[in-house]
Amino acid sequence: MSKRVKSEELGARERQIMDVIYSLGEASVGDVHQRLADPPSYSAVRTMIRLLESKGLLRHRSEGNKYIYRPTQSRETASRRALRHVMATFFGGSAPDTVAALFENEQLTKDDLRRIEAIIAAAKKEGK
């Protein structure tokens, strides 16, 4: 039985591996190894992928003599969970404080501001 682990609990290399697999949709160990910046050995990548699978973040299927891995949850789901974790850890669960911190040093374009305004308007309309 696999142990579910939160994506925010991953190490840097594990997050890199997940990023590669998310970007490809699915990948073999060799595919991941080729796309990592400054990769460790092939066997180290294989071990980390197996660990990610044991944590419940990846699953595999056989294709000939190799395994093809894919995420068990969408990137959007993983991103939302990670953001909730950051919000709870650093901003006391406050969405306004989180948003304020995001905007503090950002140079937002008019298009960015229009998109944010549309998101806020939709949230108001839905009563959120």
Helices and strands as residue ranges (DSSP letters): G 7-9, H 12-24, H 29-35, H 42-54, E 58-63, E 66-71, H 75-91, H 95-103, H 110-126
